Amino acid sequence: MVNRIEIHAIWTALVQAWQQIWQTRDAGQSWSGFAAQCDKLLVLARQQGLVRIEQELMPLCDLLPAVKGPGEEEKAAVDRLLPGVFAAVREACSDRWQKKEGSQPDAGLPIVMLLVQNEAEWGDFATQMTAFGYRVQVHANYRRGMQSAITRRATAVLIELGAEGDSSTLSLISELNRYGPKWFAVAREASFELRLEAVRHGSQGFFVAPLQPAGVADALDPLSFRVKEEPYRVLVLDDSATVLASIRKALIPFSNIHVETLRHAPRVLDAMEEFSPDVLLLDFHMEGCNGLEVAKIIRQNRVWESIPIVYLTAETSEAVQLEAMRNGGDDYLTKPISQTHLANVVIAKAERYRGLRRLMVEDSLTGLYNHVRTKALLQQAMLMAERQHSALSYAILDIDHFKTVNDTYGHMVGDQVIRAIAHFLKQHVRRADVVGRYGGEEFVVIFLDTQMEAAAAKLDEMRMAFSNIQHAFDDGHFSVTFSAGVAGYPGYPSMAELMAAADEALYAAKRGGRNRVMRAGEAGNSP
């Protein structure tokens, strides 16, 4: 249920902060207050699944960090963006929206058009896709289906192709490419010639029937739920104010780069801690120390042992440059540095570093947080809940009789089930919540600002929905269920107690016959 009172309160505070900006000469402080209210509204929109508010706010939130003291141009830009946010807030707070949300639970889901030769064969697939966060509409009339996809702004179109292709269908696809959404090919067989024809007509992917809902959803997610990447954070340490100014001027035009500068080496560790950079640009010669020494200090901290360090040097000596690379450096740039070369190096190093960090925290099969990262996030969430005097719920889930799935259908099908439940869990919790793979067939969900009873009710709803999903194998389909245990903070005040209570509740669910959700304390496990 949408918390209309909270949304209205934040929106009112946001408007008041904006009015102050126009009423005061020194708008710097008021601008910070306005930005804080925008951030609060964005967090609330994500927590409550208010997609339209989030979409309208994103351009505004992108603009705010880049402006320290707003001028007339920036104020005018905000004035142009605020009406869209207001319309989205008004819609979210209206009774009509609340009723629509209650009567049509899938009304807000991304639309996918499925154009097939026989509609009757695909009803099951369309139903299954709802569990993965998509509303699939099936059409046997390809032209009508494509027109509907264009007018209804469908996320994507899945088009069944005949074994030899079809000139009339391909002609319609060419028309779709000019006006409509992305499309994916579907076929009963996957010959090279048919794949080639699909690629030549702009297909984003190729599926072979029967379709796996989880696999289709994985392909559609990047189109439906685009996650805006945070700007790359670049810390520059150089004792020359002139050099710092020139680097900032060179990188400021790039919206995907956020620069912080530092002139005094003794402050570098504090800056690393506060700013958490993706790249460190480090002057080779500084007063009181040199870049090699600073790099060694940084590399002694395991948290920063993999951060890219790029030396800034006027040295042209090959021996000095090799020495720099041997002492913790990833690259060096010779002053003066061209803007293009500097930006290319920074972006390349930052991309690599973020990719490595992703591998360190993600489970390779599912893309969820791994066990270590999940525990770290739980600890952070509990500290935040303690500071804010709020609740938190921790749940651990286990796929029922998963060994039987592997023994009966094979490990490849078992991996498909693992990926399916991972995708399902991500789609059915709020963006602010945390989903991780605990190991094997066990998963963890951390529900932020949620009482244990509410978390258990949500899990039970998810359990029933997941049990209806059909998983394909060579000779047909099968379904699986999961069991879950959930415990709440502050009822269990330490991380060890919270995890142990949820674990015991899970085993109580298994002892009780599986395919159920148990709360900590229900089976004699009181806090």
Contacts in CASP RR format, 6 or more apart in sequence:
PFRMAT RR
TARGET T0000
AUTHOR 0000-0000-0000
METHOD contacts of the structure
MODEL  1
MVNRIEIHAIWTALVQAWQQIWQTRDAGQSWSGFAAQCDKLLVLARQQGL
VRIEQELMPLCDLLPAVKGPGEEEKAAVDRLLPGVFAAVREACSDRWQKK
EGSQPDAGLPIVMLLVQNEAEWGDFATQMTAFGYRVQVHANYRRGMQSAI
TRRATAVLIELGAEGDSSTLSLISELNRYGPKWFAVAREASFELRLEAVR
HGSQGFFVAPLQPAGVADALDPLSFRVKEEPYRVLVLDDSATVLASIRKA
LIPFSNIHVETLRHAPRVLDAMEEFSPDVLLLDFHMEGCNGLEVAKIIRQ
NRVWESIPIVYLTAETSEAVQLEAMRNGGDDYLTKPISQTHLANVVIAKA
ERYRGLRRLMVEDSLTGLYNHVRTKALLQQAMLMAERQHSALSYAILDID
HFKTVNDTYGHMVGDQVIRAIAHFLKQHVRRADVVGRYGGEEFVVIFLDT
QMEAAAAKLDEMRMAFSNIQHAFDDGHFSVTFSAGVAGYPGYPSMAELMA
AADEALYAAKRGGRNRVMRAGEAGNSP
1 98 0 8 1.000
2 48 0 8 1.000
2 50 0 8 1.000
2 92 0 8 1.000
2 93 0 8 1.000
2 97 0 8 1.000
2 98 0 8 1.000
2 101 0 8 1.000
3 44 0 8 1.000
3 48 0 8 1.000
4 92 0 8 1.000
4 93 0 8 1.000
4 98 0 8 1.000
6 44 0 8 1.000
7 41 0 8 1.000
7 44 0 8 1.000
7 48 0 8 1.000
7 50 0 8 1.000
7 53 0 8 1.000
7 89 0 8 1.000
7 92 0 8 1.000
7 93 0 8 1.000
8 89 0 8 1.000
8 93 0 8 1.000
10 37 0 8 1.000
10 40 0 8 1.000
10 41 0 8 1.000
10 44 0 8 1.000
11 41 0 8 1.000
11 86 0 8 1.000
11 89 0 8 1.000
13 37 0 8 1.000
13 40 0 8 1.000
14 34 0 8 1.000
14 37 0 8 1.000
14 38 0 8 1.000
14 41 0 8 1.000
17 30 0 8 1.000
17 33 0 8 1.000
17 34 0 8 1.000
17 36 0 8 1.000
17 37 0 8 1.000
18 34 0 8 1.000
18 78 0 8 1.000
18 82 0 8 1.000
20 27 0 8 1.000
20 30 0 8 1.000
20 34 0 8 1.000
21 27 0 8 1.000
21 30 0 8 1.000
21 31 0 8 1.000
21 34 0 8 1.000
21 70 0 8 1.000
21 75 0 8 1.000
22 75 0 8 1.000
24 30 0 8 1.000
27 69 0 8 1.000
27 70 0 8 1.000
27 71 0 8 1.000
28 68 0 8 1.000
28 69 0 8 1.000
28 70 0 8 1.000
31 64 0 8 1.000
31 67 0 8 1.000
31 68 0 8 1.000
31 69 0 8 1.000
31 70 0 8 1.000
34 64 0 8 1.000
35 64 0 8 1.000
35 65 0 8 1.000
38 57 0 8 1.000
38 60 0 8 1.000
38 61 0 8 1.000
38 64 0 8 1.000
39 61 0 8 1.000
41 53 0 8 1.000
41 57 0 8 1.000
41 85 0 8 1.000
41 89 0 8 1.000
42 53 0 8 1.000
42 54 0 8 1.000
42 57 0 8 1.000
42 58 0 8 1.000
42 61 0 8 1.000
43 432 0 8 1.000
44 50 0 8 1.000
45 51 0 8 1.000
45 53 0 8 1.000
45 54 0 8 1.000
45 57 0 8 1.000
46 54 0 8 1.000
46 430 0 8 1.000
46 431 0 8 1.000
46 432 0 8 1.000
47 430 0 8 1.000
47 431 0 8 1.000
47 432 0 8 1.000
47 448 0 8 1.000
47 449 0 8 1.000
48 430 0 8 1.000
49 430 0 8 1.000
49 431 0 8 1.000
50 88 0 8 1.000
50 92 0 8 1.000
51 108 0 8 1.000
52 88 0 8 1.000
52 91 0 8 1.000
52 92 0 8 1.000
53 85 0 8 1.000
53 88 0 8 1.000
53 89 0 8 1.000
53 92 0 8 1.000
55 88 0 8 1.000
56 81 0 8 1.000
56 84 0 8 1.000
56 85 0 8 1.000
56 87 0 8 1.000
56 88 0 8 1.000
57 85 0 8 1.000
57 88 0 8 1.000
58 228 0 8 1.000
59 81 0 8 1.000
60 78 0 8 1.000
60 81 0 8 1.000
60 82 0 8 1.000
60 85 0 8 1.000
62 228 0 8 1.000
62 255 0 8 1.000
63 74 0 8 1.000
63 77 0 8 1.000
63 78 0 8 1.000
63 81 0 8 1.000
65 258 0 8 1.000
66 255 0 8 1.000
67 74 0 8 1.000
70 78 0 8 1.000
91 97 0 8 1.000
100 107 0 8 1.000
101 107 0 8 1.000
106 130 0 8 1.000
106 133 0 8 1.000
106 135 0 8 1.000
107 135 0 8 1.000
108 135 0 8 1.000
109 130 0 8 1.000
109 133 0 8 1.000
109 134 0 8 1.000
109 135 0 8 1.000
110 133 0 8 1.000
110 134 0 8 1.000
110 135 0 8 1.000
110 154 0 8 1.000
110 155 0 8 1.000
110 220 0 8 1.000
110 224 0 8 1.000
111 134 0 8 1.000
111 135 0 8 1.000
111 136 0 8 1.000
111 137 0 8 1.000
111 149 0 8 1.000
111 152 0 8 1.000
111 153 0 8 1.000
111 154 0 8 1.000
111 155 0 8 1.000
112 129 0 8 1.000
112 134 0 8 1.000
112 135 0 8 1.000
112 136 0 8 1.000
112 137 0 8 1.000
112 154 0 8 1.000
112 155 0 8 1.000
112 156 0 8 1.000
112 157 0 8 1.000
112 158 0 8 1.000
112 220 0 8 1.000
113 136 0 8 1.000
113 137 0 8 1.000
113 139 0 8 1.000
113 145 0 8 1.000
113 146 0 8 1.000
113 148 0 8 1.000
113 149 0 8 1.000
113 154 0 8 1.000
113 156 0 8 1.000
113 157 0 8 1.000
113 158 0 8 1.000
114 122 0 8 1.000
114 125 0 8 1.000
114 126 0 8 1.000
114 136 0 8 1.000
114 137 0 8 1.000
114 138 0 8 1.000
114 139 0 8 1.000
114 157 0 8 1.000
114 158 0 8 1.000
114 160 0 8 1.000
114 186 0 8 1.000
115 139 0 8 1.000
115 140 0 8 1.000
115 142 0 8 1.000
115 145 0 8 1.000
115 146 0 8 1.000
115 157 0 8 1.000
115 158 0 8 1.000
115 159 0 8 1.000
115 160 0 8 1.000
116 122 0 8 1.000
116 138 0 8 1.000
116 139 0 8 1.000
116 140 0 8 1.000
116 160 0 8 1.000
116 186 0 8 1.000
117 140 0 8 1.000
117 160 0 8 1.000
117 162 0 8 1.000
118 140 0 8 1.000
119 138 0 8 1.000
119 139 0 8 1.000
119 140 0 8 1.000
122 138 0 8 1.000
123 138 0 8 1.000
124 470 0 8 1.000
125 136 0 8 1.000
125 210 0 8 1.000
125 211 0 8 1.000
125 213 0 8 1.000
126 136 0 8 1.000
126 137 0 8 1.000
126 138 0 8 1.000
127 468 0 8 1.000
128 213 0 8 1.000
128 468 0 8 1.000
128 469 0 8 1.000
128 470 0 8 1.000
129 135 0 8 1.000
129 136 0 8 1.000
129 213 0 8 1.000
129 216 0 8 1.000
129 217 0 8 1.000
130 136 0 8 1.000
131 213 0 8 1.000
131 424 0 8 1.000
131 427 0 8 1.000
131 465 0 8 1.000
131 466 0 8 1.000
131 468 0 8 1.000
131 469 0 8 1.000
132 213 0 8 1.000
132 214 0 8 1.000
132 216 0 8 1.000
132 217 0 8 1.000
132 423 0 8 1.000
132 424 0 8 1.000
132 427 0 8 1.000
133 217 0 8 1.000
133 427 0 8 1.000
134 155 0 8 1.000
134 217 0 8 1.000
134 220 0 8 1.000
134 224 0 8 1.000
137 145 0 8 1.000
137 148 0 8 1.000
139 145 0 8 1.000
139 148 0 8 1.000
142 159 0 8 1.000
142 169 0 8 1.000
142 172 0 8 1.000
143 172 0 8 1.000
145 157 0 8 1.000
146 157 0 8 1.000
146 172 0 8 1.000
146 175 0 8 1.000
146 176 0 8 1.000
146 180 0 8 1.000
148 154 0 8 1.000
149 157 0 8 1.000
149 176 0 8 1.000
149 180 0 8 1.000
149 181 0 8 1.000
150 176 0 8 1.000
150 179 0 8 1.000
150 180 0 8 1.000
150 181 0 8 1.000
153 181 0 8 1.000
154 181 0 8 1.000
155 181 0 8 1.000
155 220 0 8 1.000
155 223 0 8 1.000
155 224 0 8 1.000
156 181 0 8 1.000
156 182 0 8 1.000
156 183 0 8 1.000
156 184 0 8 1.000
156 204 0 8 1.000
156 220 0 8 1.000
156 223 0 8 1.000
156 224 0 8 1.000
157 176 0 8 1.000
157 180 0 8 1.000
157 181 0 8 1.000
157 182 0 8 1.000
157 183 0 8 1.000
157 184 0 8 1.000
158 183 0 8 1.000
158 184 0 8 1.000
158 186 0 8 1.000
158 207 0 8 1.000
158 216 0 8 1.000
159 169 0 8 1.000
159 173 0 8 1.000
159 183 0 8 1.000
159 184 0 8 1.000
159 185 0 8 1.000
159 186 0 8 1.000
160 186 0 8 1.000
160 187 0 8 1.000
160 209 0 8 1.000
161 169 0 8 1.000
161 185 0 8 1.000
161 186 0 8 1.000
161 187 0 8 1.000
161 194 0 8 1.000
161 197 0 8 1.000
161 198 0 8 1.000
162 169 0 8 1.000
162 187 0 8 1.000
162 188 0 8 1.000
162 194 0 8 1.000
163 187 0 8 1.000
163 188 0 8 1.000
163 189 0 8 1.000
163 191 0 8 1.000
163 194 0 8 1.000
164 194 0 8 1.000
165 194 0 8 1.000
165 197 0 8 1.000
170 197 0 8 1.000
170 201 0 8 1.000
173 183 0 8 1.000
173 201 0 8 1.000
173 202 0 8 1.000
174 201 0 8 1.000
176 183 0 8 1.000
177 183 0 8 1.000
177 201 0 8 1.000
177 202 0 8 1.000
181 223 0 8 1.000
182 204 0 8 1.000
182 223 0 8 1.000
183 202 0 8 1.000
183 203 0 8 1.000
183 204 0 8 1.000
184 203 0 8 1.000
184 204 0 8 1.000
184 205 0 8 1.000
184 206 0 8 1.000
184 207 0 8 1.000
184 216 0 8 1.000
184 219 0 8 1.000
185 194 0 8 1.000
185 195 0 8 1.000
185 198 0 8 1.000
185 203 0 8 1.000
185 205 0 8 1.000
185 206 0 8 1.000
185 207 0 8 1.000
186 207 0 8 1.000
186 208 0 8 1.000
186 209 0 8 1.000
186 211 0 8 1.000
187 194 0 8 1.000
187 206 0 8 1.000
187 207 0 8 1.000
187 208 0 8 1.000
187 209 0 8 1.000
188 208 0 8 1.000
188 209 0 8 1.000
189 208 0 8 1.000
190 206 0 8 1.000
190 208 0 8 1.000
195 206 0 8 1.000
198 205 0 8 1.000
198 206 0 8 1.000
204 219 0 8 1.000
204 223 0 8 1.000
205 219 0 8 1.000
207 216 0 8 1.000
207 219 0 8 1.000
210 472 0 8 1.000
212 416 0 8 1.000
212 420 0 8 1.000
212 471 0 8 1.000
212 472 0 8 1.000
213 420 0 8 1.000
213 469 0 8 1.000
213 470 0 8 1.000
214 416 0 8 1.000
214 419 0 8 1.000
214 420 0 8 1.000
214 423 0 8 1.000
214 424 0 8 1.000
215 419 0 8 1.000
215 423 0 8 1.000
217 423 0 8 1.000
217 427 0 8 1.000
218 419 0 8 1.000
218 423 0 8 1.000
221 423 0 8 1.000
229 256 0 8 1.000
231 255 0 8 1.000
231 256 0 8 1.000
231 257 0 8 1.000
231 258 0 8 1.000
232 256 0 8 1.000
232 257 0 8 1.000
232 258 0 8 1.000
232 278 0 8 1.000
232 279 0 8 1.000
232 346 0 8 1.000
232 347 0 8 1.000
232 350 0 8 1.000
232 351 0 8 1.000
232 354 0 8 1.000
233 258 0 8 1.000
233 260 0 8 1.000
233 275 0 8 1.000
233 276 0 8 1.000
233 277 0 8 1.000
233 278 0 8 1.000
233 279 0 8 1.000
233 350 0 8 1.000
234 251 0 8 1.000
234 257 0 8 1.000
234 258 0 8 1.000
234 259 0 8 1.000
234 260 0 8 1.000
234 277 0 8 1.000
234 278 0 8 1.000
234 279 0 8 1.000
234 280 0 8 1.000
234 281 0 8 1.000
234 346 0 8 1.000
234 350 0 8 1.000
235 260 0 8 1.000
235 261 0 8 1.000
235 262 0 8 1.000
235 271 0 8 1.000
235 272 0 8 1.000
235 275 0 8 1.000
235 277 0 8 1.000
235 279 0 8 1.000
235 280 0 8 1.000
235 281 0 8 1.000
236 244 0 8 1.000
236 247 0 8 1.000
236 248 0 8 1.000
236 259 0 8 1.000
236 260 0 8 1.000
236 261 0 8 1.000
236 262 0 8 1.000
236 280 0 8 1.000
236 281 0 8 1.000
236 312 0 8 1.000
237 262 0 8 1.000
237 263 0 8 1.000
237 265 0 8 1.000
237 268 0 8 1.000
237 271 0 8 1.000
237 280 0 8 1.000
237 281 0 8 1.000
237 282 0 8 1.000
237 283 0 8 1.000
237 286 0 8 1.000
237 294 0 8 1.000
238 244 0 8 1.000
238 247 0 8 1.000
238 261 0 8 1.000
238 262 0 8 1.000
238 263 0 8 1.000
238 281 0 8 1.000
238 282 0 8 1.000
238 283 0 8 1.000
238 286 0 8 1.000
238 312 0 8 1.000
239 263 0 8 1.000
239 264 0 8 1.000
239 265 0 8 1.000
239 283 0 8 1.000
239 286 0 8 1.000
239 287 0 8 1.000
240 263 0 8 1.000
240 283 0 8 1.000
241 263 0 8 1.000
243 283 0 8 1.000
243 312 0 8 1.000
243 335 0 8 1.000
244 261 0 8 1.000
244 263 0 8 1.000
246 336 0 8 1.000
247 259 0 8 1.000
247 261 0 8 1.000
247 281 0 8 1.000
247 312 0 8 1.000
247 337 0 8 1.000
247 342 0 8 1.000
248 259 0 8 1.000
248 261 0 8 1.000
250 337 0 8 1.000
250 339 0 8 1.000
250 342 0 8 1.000
250 343 0 8 1.000
251 257 0 8 1.000
251 259 0 8 1.000
251 339 0 8 1.000
251 342 0 8 1.000
251 343 0 8 1.000
251 346 0 8 1.000
252 259 0 8 1.000
254 343 0 8 1.000
254 347 0 8 1.000
256 347 0 8 1.000
257 343 0 8 1.000
257 346 0 8 1.000
257 347 0 8 1.000
260 271 0 8 1.000
260 275 0 8 1.000
260 277 0 8 1.000
262 268 0 8 1.000
262 271 0 8 1.000
265 286 0 8 1.000
265 288 0 8 1.000
265 289 0 8 1.000
265 294 0 8 1.000
268 294 0 8 1.000
268 297 0 8 1.000
268 298 0 8 1.000
269 297 0 8 1.000
269 298 0 8 1.000
269 301 0 8 1.000
272 280 0 8 1.000
272 298 0 8 1.000
272 304 0 8 1.000
277 307 0 8 1.000
278 307 0 8 1.000
278 308 0 8 1.000
278 349 0 8 1.000
278 350 0 8 1.000
278 353 0 8 1.000
278 354 0 8 1.000
279 307 0 8 1.000
279 308 0 8 1.000
279 310 0 8 1.000
279 346 0 8 1.000
279 349 0 8 1.000
279 350 0 8 1.000
279 353 0 8 1.000
280 298 0 8 1.000
280 307 0 8 1.000
280 308 0 8 1.000
280 309 0 8 1.000
280 310 0 8 1.000
281 310 0 8 1.000
281 312 0 8 1.000
281 333 0 8 1.000
281 346 0 8 1.000
282 291 0 8 1.000
282 294 0 8 1.000
282 295 0 8 1.000
282 309 0 8 1.000
282 310 0 8 1.000
282 311 0 8 1.000
282 312 0 8 1.000
283 291 0 8 1.000
283 311 0 8 1.000
283 312 0 8 1.000
283 313 0 8 1.000
284 290 0 8 1.000
284 291 0 8 1.000
284 292 0 8 1.000
284 311 0 8 1.000
284 312 0 8 1.000
284 313 0 8 1.000
284 314 0 8 1.000
284 315 0 8 1.000
284 320 0 8 1.000
284 324 0 8 1.000
284 332 0 8 1.000
285 291 0 8 1.000
285 313 0 8 1.000
285 314 0 8 1.000
286 294 0 8 1.000
291 311 0 8 1.000
292 323 0 8 1.000
292 324 0 8 1.000
292 327 0 8 1.000
295 309 0 8 1.000
295 327 0 8 1.000
295 328 0 8 1.000
295 329 0 8 1.000
296 327 0 8 1.000
296 328 0 8 1.000
298 304 0 8 1.000
298 307 0 8 1.000
298 309 0 8 1.000
299 305 0 8 1.000
299 328 0 8 1.000
306 353 0 8 1.000
306 356 0 8 1.000
306 357 0 8 1.000
307 353 0 8 1.000
308 330 0 8 1.000
308 331 0 8 1.000
308 349 0 8 1.000
308 350 0 8 1.000
308 352 0 8 1.000
308 353 0 8 1.000
309 328 0 8 1.000
309 329 0 8 1.000
309 330 0 8 1.000
310 329 0 8 1.000
310 330 0 8 1.000
310 331 0 8 1.000
310 332 0 8 1.000
310 333 0 8 1.000
310 345 0 8 1.000
310 346 0 8 1.000
310 349 0 8 1.000
311 324 0 8 1.000
311 329 0 8 1.000
311 331 0 8 1.000
311 332 0 8 1.000
311 333 0 8 1.000
312 332 0 8 1.000
312 333 0 8 1.000
312 335 0 8 1.000
312 337 0 8 1.000
313 320 0 8 1.000
313 321 0 8 1.000
313 324 0 8 1.000
313 332 0 8 1.000
313 333 0 8 1.000
313 334 0 8 1.000
313 335 0 8 1.000
314 334 0 8 1.000
314 335 0 8 1.000
315 321 0 8 1.000
315 334 0 8 1.000
316 334 0 8 1.000
321 332 0 8 1.000
324 332 0 8 1.000
325 331 0 8 1.000
325 332 0 8 1.000
330 349 0 8 1.000
331 345 0 8 1.000
331 349 0 8 1.000
333 341 0 8 1.000
333 342 0 8 1.000
333 345 0 8 1.000
360 373 0 8 1.000
361 369 0 8 1.000
361 370 0 8 1.000
361 372 0 8 1.000
361 373 0 8 1.000
362 368 0 8 1.000
362 369 0 8 1.000
362 370 0 8 1.000
362 373 0 8 1.000
363 369 0 8 1.000
363 370 0 8 1.000
363 422 0 8 1.000
363 436 0 8 1.000
363 437 0 8 1.000
363 439 0 8 1.000
365 415 0 8 1.000
365 418 0 8 1.000
365 419 0 8 1.000
365 422 0 8 1.000
365 437 0 8 1.000
366 418 0 8 1.000
366 419 0 8 1.000
366 422 0 8 1.000
366 423 0 8 1.000
366 436 0 8 1.000
366 437 0 8 1.000
367 422 0 8 1.000
367 437 0 8 1.000
368 422 0 8 1.000
368 425 0 8 1.000
368 426 0 8 1.000
368 435 0 8 1.000
368 436 0 8 1.000
368 437 0 8 1.000
368 443 0 8 1.000
369 377 0 8 1.000
369 434 0 8 1.000
369 435 0 8 1.000
369 436 0 8 1.000
369 437 0 8 1.000
370 436 0 8 1.000
370 437 0 8 1.000
371 436 0 8 1.000
371 437 0 8 1.000
371 438 0 8 1.000
371 439 0 8 1.000
373 436 0 8 1.000
374 434 0 8 1.000
374 436 0 8 1.000
374 437 0 8 1.000
374 438 0 8 1.000
374 444 0 8 1.000
374 446 0 8 1.000
375 495 0 8 1.000
377 434 0 8 1.000
377 446 0 8 1.000
378 394 0 8 1.000
378 434 0 8 1.000
378 444 0 8 1.000
378 446 0 8 1.000
378 495 0 8 1.000
378 498 0 8 1.000
378 499 0 8 1.000
379 495 0 8 1.000
381 392 0 8 1.000
381 434 0 8 1.000
381 446 0 8 1.000
381 448 0 8 1.000
382 392 0 8 1.000
382 489 0 8 1.000
382 495 0 8 1.000
382 498 0 8 1.000
384 390 0 8 1.000
384 448 0 8 1.000
385 391 0 8 1.000
385 392 0 8 1.000
385 448 0 8 1.000
385 449 0 8 1.000
385 489 0 8 1.000
385 490 0 8 1.000
386 490 0 8 1.000
390 448 0 8 1.000
390 449 0 8 1.000
391 449 0 8 1.000
391 450 0 8 1.000
391 451 0 8 1.000
391 452 0 8 1.000
391 488 0 8 1.000
391 489 0 8 1.000
391 490 0 8 1.000
392 446 0 8 1.000
392 447 0 8 1.000
392 448 0 8 1.000
392 449 0 8 1.000
392 450 0 8 1.000
392 488 0 8 1.000
392 489 0 8 1.000
393 446 0 8 1.000
393 447 0 8 1.000
393 450 0 8 1.000
393 451 0 8 1.000
393 452 0 8 1.000
393 454 0 8 1.000
393 455 0 8 1.000
393 456 0 8 1.000
393 486 0 8 1.000
393 487 0 8 1.000
393 488 0 8 1.000
393 489 0 8 1.000
394 444 0 8 1.000
394 445 0 8 1.000
394 446 0 8 1.000
394 447 0 8 1.000
394 486 0 8 1.000
394 487 0 8 1.000
394 488 0 8 1.000
394 489 0 8 1.000
394 498 0 8 1.000
394 499 0 8 1.000
394 502 0 8 1.000
395 444 0 8 1.000
395 445 0 8 1.000
395 446 0 8 1.000
395 447 0 8 1.000
395 455 0 8 1.000
395 456 0 8 1.000
395 459 0 8 1.000
395 484 0 8 1.000
395 485 0 8 1.000
395 486 0 8 1.000
395 487 0 8 1.000
395 502 0 8 1.000
396 438 0 8 1.000
396 442 0 8 1.000
396 443 0 8 1.000
396 444 0 8 1.000
396 484 0 8 1.000
396 485 0 8 1.000
396 486 0 8 1.000
396 499 0 8 1.000
396 502 0 8 1.000
396 503 0 8 1.000
396 506 0 8 1.000
397 421 0 8 1.000
397 425 0 8 1.000
397 442 0 8 1.000
397 443 0 8 1.000
397 444 0 8 1.000
397 445 0 8 1.000
397 459 0 8 1.000
397 482 0 8 1.000
397 483 0 8 1.000
397 484 0 8 1.000
397 485 0 8 1.000
397 506 0 8 1.000
398 441 0 8 1.000
398 442 0 8 1.000
398 443 0 8 1.000
398 482 0 8 1.000
398 483 0 8 1.000
398 484 0 8 1.000
398 506 0 8 1.000
398 510 0 8 1.000
399 405 0 8 1.000
399 417 0 8 1.000
399 418 0 8 1.000
399 421 0 8 1.000
399 441 0 8 1.000
399 480 0 8 1.000
399 481 0 8 1.000
399 482 0 8 1.000
400 480 0 8 1.000
400 481 0 8 1.000
400 482 0 8 1.000
400 483 0 8 1.000
400 510 0 8 1.000
400 514 0 8 1.000
400 515 0 8 1.000
401 480 0 8 1.000
401 514 0 8 1.000
402 414 0 8 1.000
402 417 0 8 1.000
402 440 0 8 1.000
402 441 0 8 1.000
402 480 0 8 1.000
405 413 0 8 1.000
405 414 0 8 1.000
405 417 0 8 1.000
405 478 0 8 1.000
405 480 0 8 1.000
406 413 0 8 1.000
406 414 0 8 1.000
409 473 0 8 1.000
409 478 0 8 1.000
413 471 0 8 1.000
413 473 0 8 1.000
416 471 0 8 1.000
416 472 0 8 1.000
417 471 0 8 1.000
417 480 0 8 1.000
418 440 0 8 1.000
418 441 0 8 1.000
420 469 0 8 1.000
420 471 0 8 1.000
421 443 0 8 1.000
421 466 0 8 1.000
421 482 0 8 1.000
422 435 0 8 1.000
422 437 0 8 1.000
422 443 0 8 1.000
424 462 0 8 1.000
424 465 0 8 1.000
424 466 0 8 1.000
424 469 0 8 1.000
425 435 0 8 1.000
425 443 0 8 1.000
425 445 0 8 1.000
425 462 0 8 1.000
426 435 0 8 1.000
428 458 0 8 1.000
428 462 0 8 1.000
428 465 0 8 1.000
429 435 0 8 1.000
429 445 0 8 1.000
429 447 0 8 1.000
429 458 0 8 1.000
430 448 0 8 1.000
432 448 0 8 1.000
433 445 0 8 1.000
433 446 0 8 1.000
433 447 0 8 1.000
433 448 0 8 1.000
434 444 0 8 1.000
434 445 0 8 1.000
434 446 0 8 1.000
434 448 0 8 1.000
435 443 0 8 1.000
435 444 0 8 1.000
435 445 0 8 1.000
435 446 0 8 1.000
436 443 0 8 1.000
436 444 0 8 1.000
436 445 0 8 1.000
437 443 0 8 1.000
437 444 0 8 1.000
438 444 0 8 1.000
445 455 0 8 1.000
445 459 0 8 1.000
447 454 0 8 1.000
447 455 0 8 1.000
447 458 0 8 1.000
450 458 0 8 1.000
451 488 0 8 1.000
452 486 0 8 1.000
452 487 0 8 1.000
452 488 0 8 1.000
452 519 0 8 1.000
452 520 0 8 1.000
453 519 0 8 1.000
455 486 0 8 1.000
455 488 0 8 1.000
456 485 0 8 1.000
456 486 0 8 1.000
456 517 0 8 1.000
456 519 0 8 1.000
459 484 0 8 1.000
459 485 0 8 1.000
459 486 0 8 1.000
459 517 0 8 1.000
460 516 0 8 1.000
460 517 0 8 1.000
463 481 0 8 1.000
463 482 0 8 1.000
463 484 0 8 1.000
463 515 0 8 1.000
463 516 0 8 1.000
463 517 0 8 1.000
466 480 0 8 1.000
466 481 0 8 1.000
466 482 0 8 1.000
467 479 0 8 1.000
467 480 0 8 1.000
467 481 0 8 1.000
467 515 0 8 1.000
468 479 0 8 1.000
469 479 0 8 1.000
470 477 0 8 1.000
470 478 0 8 1.000
470 479 0 8 1.000
471 477 0 8 1.000
471 478 0 8 1.000
471 479 0 8 1.000
471 480 0 8 1.000
481 514 0 8 1.000
481 515 0 8 1.000
482 515 0 8 1.000
483 506 0 8 1.000
483 509 0 8 1.000
483 510 0 8 1.000
483 513 0 8 1.000
483 514 0 8 1.000
483 515 0 8 1.000
483 516 0 8 1.000
483 517 0 8 1.000
483 518 0 8 1.000
484 505 0 8 1.000
484 506 0 8 1.000
484 509 0 8 1.000
484 516 0 8 1.000
484 517 0 8 1.000
484 518 0 8 1.000
485 502 0 8 1.000
485 503 0 8 1.000
485 505 0 8 1.000
485 506 0 8 1.000
485 508 0 8 1.000
485 509 0 8 1.000
485 517 0 8 1.000
485 518 0 8 1.000
485 519 0 8 1.000
485 520 0 8 1.000
486 502 0 8 1.000
486 505 0 8 1.000
486 517 0 8 1.000
486 518 0 8 1.000
486 519 0 8 1.000
486 520 0 8 1.000
487 498 0 8 1.000
487 499 0 8 1.000
487 501 0 8 1.000
487 502 0 8 1.000
487 505 0 8 1.000
487 519 0 8 1.000
487 520 0 8 1.000
488 498 0 8 1.000
488 501 0 8 1.000
488 502 0 8 1.000
488 520 0 8 1.000
489 498 0 8 1.000
491 527 0 8 1.000
492 498 0 8 1.000
492 500 0 8 1.000
492 501 0 8 1.000
492 520 0 8 1.000
492 527 0 8 1.000
497 527 0 8 1.000
501 520 0 8 1.000
501 521 0 8 1.000
501 525 0 8 1.000
501 527 0 8 1.000
502 520 0 8 1.000
504 520 0 8 1.000
504 523 0 8 1.000
504 525 0 8 1.000
505 518 0 8 1.000
505 519 0 8 1.000
505 520 0 8 1.000
505 521 0 8 1.000
505 522 0 8 1.000
505 523 0 8 1.000
505 525 0 8 1.000
506 518 0 8 1.000
508 518 0 8 1.000
508 522 0 8 1.000
508 523 0 8 1.000
508 525 0 8 1.000
509 516 0 8 1.000
509 517 0 8 1.000
509 518 0 8 1.000
511 523 0 8 1.000
520 527 0 8 1.000
521 527 0 8 1.000
END
